Amino acid sequence: MRAKISRRSILKTSVYAVPLVLAAELTGCAQRSGGDVLKLGAQEAAARIADGEMSAESYASACLKAHAAHKNLNATVTINDERVLETARGIDKLRSSGGKLGPLAGLTVAVKDQIDVAGYPTSAGNGALKPFYTPAQSAIVVEAMQSQGAVVLCKTLCPDMVGAGGLSPASATTDNRWFGSAHNPYDLLRTPGGSSGGNGALLAARVVPAAIGEDTGGSIRLPASFCGVAGLRPSTFTVENLTSQNPRKRYADHGIVPPPGLLETFGPMARTAADVAFLDAAITGEAAAPVPELKTVRIGIPRADYYEIDAMDPGVARVIQDAFAKLKAAGAELVEFDLLMIQGLNENGRLSAGPPRQSLSDWLEDNTPGLNLDAIMAKRIVPAGLIPAPPALTAEERVQIFEASFRIYEDLFKRQGLAAIAFPTVPFTAPFINLNGDTPNQTIRVGDKRVDEIQGLITNVFPGPRFGAPGLSLPGGMLGGLPVGLSLEGMPGDDVKLLALGVAVEKVLGPVPEPKFPTSLA
């Protein structure tokens, strides 16, 4: 169980205090490879290793040292330095012998600890599970990246994903009663978002250039928003799967713990949409689409009434509206639509598509001898309660609700000729960490109002998964030193087109500043 902490103790052990010896070591590595290697994006790092401008081992070593410098982000559950370096040395040997390198060779990747990596324990954020489960095989998506030379640097913190019966508020904040809370590099007192919060923190801190997360209802896009990075929730074709009874997802989901339901999916995270597109192409084998000229694109944006919701921070509204103004000036045609109506769709069935309790019980029986569901639930350290799921729907009711709402979503795109819809990923910036642990119905202050935190966090990111749509969050700007995320959402199956649009958008908006603690260490 985690120890009590205070805001004062966090600041006393701040990541701002980086040892001078470590600074010298990383500066030397940067000088040898030309520039600060920790600032390299995924494509650039992989290209330098492929060209022999830097070794995979020196790059991995720099990332490991950066990780050690920023331990109080509390973003990592498991790391094995020697295994990382050994894998990197193997890549260098292959290159020196004239062997063919994969497109991800030497690229360090963080993996959410809900996702299997062979030889590493998978805790799914649960301390009772961790000692019992070390998979022999990596998740299919991780395997695809490793086969192309990616180096798994670490398994990252997520909230306790094991259990059933409702939504934990910690799912959106990476508050964890076993391992503690992850911290946001832009402000250590604030959450990095959840549930792939460890990934977001390490990406923003320039510890890794790439990560693999999991998203059911915002778990990639929330950390992307709060940490000033980019993340894709790929298409899951939810409605098609419900109606055809022939499940498919763009990313094969074998290797998610607990066993996934209709909405769960892996997804890539990086510091830019361009790097997310690079990772997506490597994982799927589907070539990236040409980046469109914005003057050829129609994008849906929220009507004015959306900005009047209680959870809307007026400062975030200004940042997003300024981003829209820049896109319009660059030639994009912006078309207003009713985002509040889209959010209202599927209200009755919004939490009804998760994995059933029985599938978790069966999985534990097959994979963790000596630890069944009753035992793990008895050991589980949970918040004061869970937000209860709505009454279960019959299969027929679910199909009717999801199909009817999807037709409205689809009609919006067809009627308006939209390439995507755009909106704030979250209507406010990263909230402060609740040092006493997250609880249901907790509130935060937004402007001059107090709002339900979990509902405010998920209000914009929940609808898309119910349609099976791809969603991309990328940096939209800054407010008070904190990142603001801009989401683009498309039609199911249009992932590469959405990513290409994201690249065009980020070229106009530009990058957000790095966290202010030292990363170049020069």
FENFEN-V84507 format. One line per field, one symbol per residue. ss: DSSP state (h for helix, s for strand, l for the rest). psi: psi as a letter, one per 30 degrees, with the letter a starting at -180 (. if undefined). A space follows every 50 residues. Layout:
ss->???
psi->???
This chain:
ss->llllllhhhhhhlllllllhhhhhhhhhhhhhhlllhhhllhhhhhhhhh hllllhhhhhhhhhhhhhhlhhhllsssslhhhhhhhhhhhhhhhhllll lllllllsssssllslllllslllllhhhhlllslllllhhhhhhhhlll sssssslllllllllsslhhhhlllllllllllsllsllsllllllhhhh hhhhlllllsssssslllllhhhhhhhllssssllllhhhhhhhllllll lllllsllllllllssssssllhhhhhhhhhhhhlllllllllhhhlsss sslhhhhhlllllhhhhhhhhhhhhhhhhlllssssslhhhhhhllhhhl llllllhhhhhhhhhhhlllllhhhhhhhlllllllssllllllhhhhhh hhhhhhhhhhhhhhhhlllssssslllllllsllllllllllssssllss sshhhhhhlllhhhhhhlllsssssssssllsssssssslllllhhhhhh hhhhhhhhhlllllllllllll
psi->kllklleeeeefhlffjkkeeeeeeeeeeeeefjljfffkleeeeeeeee fgflleeeeeeeeeeeeefhegfhfkekkjeeeeeeeeeeeeeeefgglk klfgkfkkkkkkhgkkkkfkkjfhgjfeeeffjjkfklleeeeeeefggk jjelklklljfkllgakkfffgfhkkfeflkllkffjfflkgllfheeee eeeeghelfllkakkehgfeeeeeefghakkkjlkfheeeeeefhiklle kkgkgkklklaefkklkkkafleeeeeeeeeeefgkkklkklkffgkkkk lklefegflefjkeeeeeeeeeeeeeeefffkjkkklieeeeefkgefgf ggglkleeeeeeeeeffikfjaeeeeeefkjllflljkllkklleeeeee eeeeeeeeeeeeeeefhkfllklkekgllklkkjfgkklkgkllkjbglk lkeeeeefeffeeefffglkkkklkfaljhgklkkkkkkakkfheeeeee eeeeefeefllllllflkeeg.
